[in-house]
Amino acid sequence: ETGHFTYDPGFTSTGSCESKITFIDGDKGVLLYRGYPIEQLAEKSDFMEVCYLLVYGELPDRGELDKFKYRITYHTMIHEQINYFFRGFRRDSHPMAIMCGVVGALSAFYHDSTDISDPVHRFVASTRLIAKMPTIAATAYRYSMGMPFAYPRNDLSFSENFLYMMFSNPCEEYVVNPVLARAMDRILILHADHEQNASTSTVRIAGSSGANPFACIAAGIASLWGPAHGGANEAVLSMLEHIGTKDHIPEYIARAKDKNDPFRLMGFGHRVYKNFDPRARVMRQAAHDVLDELGVRDDPLLDLAMELERIALEDDYFVSKKLYPNVDFYSGIIFKAMGIPTSMFTVLFAVARTVGWVAQWNEMIEDPMQKIGRPRQLFTGSGPRDYVDIAARG
Ligand code: SDX
């Protein structure tokens, strides 16, 4: 006897919920943040303005934006004791492991922002999470490199500060490359939110029980880490490096089509998009722009990725299954050109997606009808039966 799906107001059995934040039309390849097309935001906005839009629902005026930027800037530093958590990790720990641990540890601090019934607490927790993620991410990187930790600088923009905290050397002056800062800002915009993806759903369902917001974001980081989700950007680079040259592409295309082969074309396909992921188009152009501006001609990885995309999009298997490049297909090429190590690619995704997680968490908590998430199941196990003593078992 099997069970059945029942509708749960908090989450239906498919895990869906109501939201006003991000709209996706997977068939048309449309992505809107609070109604604004991602293409326009990536071209004309900046990450701080997009953070304000996602959290508050409207584009800010100059005064609102300056006040928001000030609040974020003056929360970028982390409690000095938190630095001890990094030193408990092995130097070769994956930075996403460190992010899970350190962000989760924030739940043991900041008791003035963990009472989720208090709007002020929610506001402070949200601000701290958006502001401190780059500092924690950069510190995880510096720890893995054996470099002294860098404190944030209040005279730099969010993206400039992130690059500064990642790459500055205390023995010499560090000048932020405006090309890299602009590229970082666009990439953060493209990754900021994406409706009810696996990690956002994780944050929502963790938060639906009233759990500590910092711990909920740590749960989102854990989900994002997987290669089927945010970990795909790191896996794309590894795949391209394994393919090596264009003449090996057909072999990997064949493997991706072989149901007996677990290999999948990383950076391709999407649960929702059955057309081009609009972010992939912007990312592909950004890859060209950044490489041009950095004077990198004929980057072999970009050439290989473009050829792989061309061949896959002409292949009946990928066409019939509507598999197109997604946001992760080109992002790693840009990150690599920016000097960011592969192990940090998903960390950057987490830095960007924190605002989406925070916006979606707030939207859920503020909903007076919100209930604890409790997806149901289709039971396919054994029906009722009586206990058998071990002496009588075969
Ligand atoms: C992100 O949800 C989000 O919004 C996520 C994200 C976000 O911003 O939060 O957009 C970010 O996670 C992007 C996805 C990154 N992951 C990858 O690039 C990993 C490679 N892609 C696949 O693992 C896969 O496409 C998924 C996980 C993204 C989607 O998996 P699904 O839901 O199983 O894919 P599907 O239902 O669209 O699959 C349709 C068919 C299946 O074959 P059949 O069962 O019909 O025979 O296409 C096949 C899949 O096996 N398929 C692939 C494939 N992706 C799907 N075959 C080969 N290579 C692939 N990449």
Residues whose N, C-alpha, C, O or C-beta is under 5 A from the ligand:
A	BS01	SDX	H194 N197 A198 P227 A228 H229 G230 A232 A256 R264 L265 M266 G267 F268 G269 H270 R271 K321 N326 D328
